[in-house]
């Protein structure tokens, strides 16, 4: 049968123009039990707090095979106009695999990437853009400084600090508050006291140009970056790794001679998988009543047996993949 009529979209021009910034969020919440019991509440807080900026952006969400309630919520958010682009994967392709899909798809010239457990504070995007635009050859800018981010992929930073261009002041000082470092350690499963002890002698690299300051190092749980830089550093081959390869990404940025920097103030905060008591009020202020948090029990006697911790984690990880198989 011959075609009937003409497609009504022929000859039409869309008035839509992509924003300069594409915010990219990758989600992975396969269940709402155990480790993931508060993760949907955390995701809601992330999406609500991302709007605390005056800088326009398009939001692209890539879901890495989350459970049905999470996917339903994301679809509701897209229908309400809170998500501009929603990509749903029926399998978990990993973090780097998701990067290889969404970064080329992002229509903006700047990518603002975030994990799905990051709380944003007012003015977060403006602050990171100021750093990106103030210093030469910046490849990544994070919204919170973390000392761990300066321990690797720092060749370009060290070279820059050794011979800074005119108008740039460089100094080393104890700038990052210990409170922020302790929060980060706790949210990533580290012992805060041990972390602060291990970094007690560390001096932060502080750069200043005009009225803009930055701290050396960028973390990969949240950053903004020129899309052209990300397209240069993404792996060429598909690896299949579900996690990892983030430090390799940092190193690739560094090898190209780009600086990895962070804002001097805390504009984003890593939550992790638990909404702690001090975060509960901030989440409630966003209009989200979080479910009851997991209780942090005292150290179990089993963990006092040498090597038992490694064994239990191995069993835990094996059970997770039995319950949530990966294709």
N, C-alpha and C positions, 0 to 999 in steps of 0.2 A: 504494500500500500504506500502510495506517495505521501510525502510529508504534507500536512495541512497547515497553511498559514506561516507566519514568520515569528520567530522567538521575540517576544515583546522587549527583551533586554538589548536587542541589537541596536547599536547606535547610541545607547544611553551611556552616560558618564557618571560614575559614583562621586558624590561630594566628600566621601570619607578620605582622609589623609592620615597615614600612620603618625603617631607621636614620635618625637625624637628618641624617646626611651621606650624600650619594651621590657617590662618586668617579667621575669621568667621564674616560675615556681614549679618544682618537681615534688610530687607527693608519692608516698608509699606507706600505706596503712592497711596491711593485709587482713587484720582482725582488730576487734576492739576489746580483746582480752589480754590479761597479763601485761607484758611490757608496753603494749599499745593501748591500754585501757583509757588513757586520757588524751590520746593523740588526735581524735576528732575535735575535742574542745580546743586543743592547742592550734590546730589548723584554722579553726574559726577565728581565734585571736590573731593569728598571723594575717589572714585576709582582711580583717577589720582594721588592724593597726597599719597595714600598708598604705591605707588611704590618708594617713596623717602627713601629707605633703601637699604643697601648692603646685609642685612641678607635674605637668601632665604626663601620663604614661599609659600604654596599653598593657593589659595583663594577659600573659599566656601561661596557662597551667597544663602541665603534662602529668597525667596520672599513670603511675607505674604498676598497674594491676592491683588497685586497692579493693577492699571489700565493698559490698553493695551499698551499705549506708553512707560510706564516704563518697562513692560515685554519685549516689542520688543527691547528696548535698552539693557536690560540685555542679551537677546539672541544674539544680535550683539556682545556684549563684550565677550561672551563665544566663539562664532565662531572665533573671532579675537585672542583668546588665552589669554585674560586678566582675565578671570574667569576660574578656573580649574574645579569647581563643581558648578552646578546651580540647585537648588531645587525650583520648582514652586508649591506653594500651591494654590488650587482653593478657599480656605477659610482662613480667618484670625484666626490662632490658638493662637494668643497672643505671648508675648515675652517669657514667661517661657515655654509655649508649644513649641515654636520654639527651645529653648535651649534643651528641652527634645528630640528633633529630631536630631538637628545638632551636639551637643556635642558628643554623642556616635558615630556619623558618621565621625567625624573629624579624619583623619588618623595620624596626627602629635601627638607627645608627649606633645606639648605645644599648647594651644589655645590662639590666639590673637583676642579677641572679640571687635567688634565696632558696635555702632548704625550707622544708615545711614546718620547722620548729623555731622560727625566729620572730621575736617581738620587735616592732618598729616604733621608734619615738618620733615626735613631731619634727619635721624639717630634715628627715633622714636623707632624702634624695638630693635636696638642695646642697646639703653639706658635702656629700660625696662628689657631686658635680663640681663644686668649687675647687676641691683638691685635684680632680682630674684635669681641670682647665688651668690651674695655677702653675703646675710644674711640667717640665718637658718630658716627653716620652713616658707617659704613665700608662701602664698596661692594666692595672687592677687597683681599685680603691675599695676598702671595706669600711663599714660603718662603726666598727669598734676595734681598737687596737688590742692585740693578743700577743704576748711575748713569744709564744711558740711559733707564730707566723714569721718571726725574724730569724729562726734557727736554720732555715734552709732557703735555697733559691735566692741568695742575697748578693750574687756577684755584681749585678748591675747597680744595686744600692751601694755596695762598698766602693765601687769605682766612682760613682757619683759623689759620695761623701768625701772621697779622697781629693777630688778636684771639682768642686761645685762651680757652676756657672755664676757669672756676675749677678748679684741681686739675690742670691740664695744663701741663707745662713744655715749652717749645720752644727749641731751640738749633740752631745750624749749626756743624758741625765735620767734620773729615776722619775719618769713622768706618769706612767700608767698606775692608777691607784690599785693597791693590793686587793681592795674589795672587788674590783672588776675581775681581777685574775682569779680570786677565790670563787666567784660566781661561775666563771667559765670552767674552772676545774670541776666544780660540783656538777654542772650540767653535762659534762662529758665523761662522767664516771671516774674522775680522778680524786685523789685525796687532797683537799685544798691546802692543808698544813704542809704536806710533803711537797706540793707544787710550789708553794711560796718559799719554802726552805731551799728548794733546788734552784730557784731563780732569784735568790736574795741579792746576789752580786751583779745581776744583769742591769745594764744601763740602756735605756731606750734611745734609738736614733731619731732625733727630732729635726725636721726640716721646716724652714720658714721662708716664704717669699711674699713680700708685702705684708698684707694682713692675714694671709692664709698659712696655717701650720698643718703639718702632717707627721705621722710616725711611721718609720720604716717597717715594712711587712704588711701583707694582706692575707686574710684568712679565706678559705674556700667554702665556708658555709654561707657567706653573704658577701657579695662584691658587685661593683659596677665595672664595666669594661667596654672599650670600643669594640663593636662587632667585628671589625676588620682584624683586630688582634686575636680574638677568640677563633676566628676562622683559620688563622695561621697556626694555632697551637693545638687544635683538636687532633686526636689520633687519626691517621689515615685509614687504619684497618679496624675492623670490628673485633673487639676482644672478648666480649661476653662476660667480663667481670662485673659482678653486681655492686661491689664496693671497691674502694681504693682508687689508685691512679690520680688522685687529686694533687699529691705532691709532684707527680710527674707533670701535671698541667702547670703548676707553679713554676717548675724548673724550665718548662718550655717558654713561658713568658719571660723569665729571667735571661735565658740564652739569647733571645732576640734583642736584649738590651733595654727592655722595658722595666720601669720601676713598679714595685708592688708597695702600695702605701695604705694607710688607714687614717681616718679622722682622729683628732686628738680627744674629742668628746665621744661619749657612748651614745650613738644614735640607733643602734640595734643591740639586741641581747639574745644570746643563745639560750633557749629554754630546755632543750632535751626532751625527755619523755614524761616528765613530771612537772606539774604546776606547783611549785613550792609555796610555802605560806607567804613569803614576801612578794611573790608574783600574783597571788590570788586576787588581791585588791586591784592590781593593774588590769588583770583580765576581766574582773567584774566591771571595771569602769568602761570597758568596751562593750558592755551589755551581754556578757557571756557568763553564765553560771556553770562553772566547771564541776564535773562529777567528782566524787570523793577521791582524793589522791591516795596513791599507794603509801602504806606506812613503811618507813625505813626501820627495819628491825635491827636488833643488836647482832653483832657478828656471831654467826652460828658456830657451835663447837666443831662441826665438821671442817670448817675452814682453817682450824688450827692444826690440822693434819698436813704435813708437808706434801705438796703436789696435788692436794685435793681440789683446790680452786681451779686449776687447769683441767682436771678431769671433769668436774661438774660443768664448767663452761663448754667443754667438748660435747657432753651429753645434752646440755641445753640447746646448743646449736644444731645438733643432729635431730633432736625432737622438733625443733622449729621447721626444718626443711621436710620432715616427714609430714607435719601438719599443713605446711604451705609449700608444696612441691614447685620447683622452678622448671619450666620447659627447657 
